[in-house]
Amino acid sequence: MRELDDATFDSAIDGGPLLVDFWAPWCKPCRAIEPILDELAARVPVARLNVDEHPAIASRYSVLSIPTVMLFARGESQGKVVGVRPLSYFESWLAEVLPAGQLDGLAAQGQHDA
């Protein structure tokens, strides 16, 4: 999973859909959702930001609890999920916030690029 920092965050969220996991190494729930995010990474790009190392970015997006997973597109937040949720919850949420067919299109593109 790609690690973001102050130098890479803004350019990373500028493009197409990107899930960003706001996390910290000491956070056990953050570790619990890693396998779920790994599964989602096959369908939509996923990156993460350590909130301890980059608190200004977390503050900019009002991240008060971790894990917080935010979907960005064109530099704007499209929504967020706070806390640990099952894979099915994330899939349903992404189906709601992404334009129709985009999640499936990203999955196909990811398979094609592989």
Rosetta blueprint (number, residue, H / E / L):
1 M L
2 R E
3 E E
4 L E
5 D L
6 D L
7 A L
8 T L
9 F H
10 D H
11 S H
12 A H
13 I H
14 D L
15 G L
16 G L
17 P L
18 L E
19 L E
20 V E
21 D E
22 F E
23 W E
24 A L
25 P L
26 W L
27 C L
28 K H
29 P H
30 C H
31 R H
32 A H
33 I L
34 E H
35 P H
36 I H
37 L H
38 D H
39 E H
40 L H
41 A L
42 A L
43 R L
44 V L
45 P L
46 V E
47 A E
48 R E
49 L E
50 N E
51 V L
52 D L
53 E L
54 H L
55 P H
56 A H
57 I H
58 A H
59 S H
60 R H
61 Y L
62 S L
63 V L
64 L L
65 S L
66 I L
67 P L
68 T E
69 V E
70 M E
71 L E
72 F E
73 A E
74 R L
75 G L
76 E E
77 S E
78 Q E
79 G E
80 K E
81 V E
82 V E
83 G L
84 V L
85 R L
86 P L
87 L H
88 S H
89 Y H
90 F H
91 E H
92 S H
93 W H
94 L H
95 A H
96 E H
97 V H
98 L L
99 P L
100 A L
101 G L
102 Q H
103 L H
104 D H
105 G H
106 L H
107 A H
108 A H
109 Q H
110 G H
111 Q H
112 H H
113 D H
114 A L
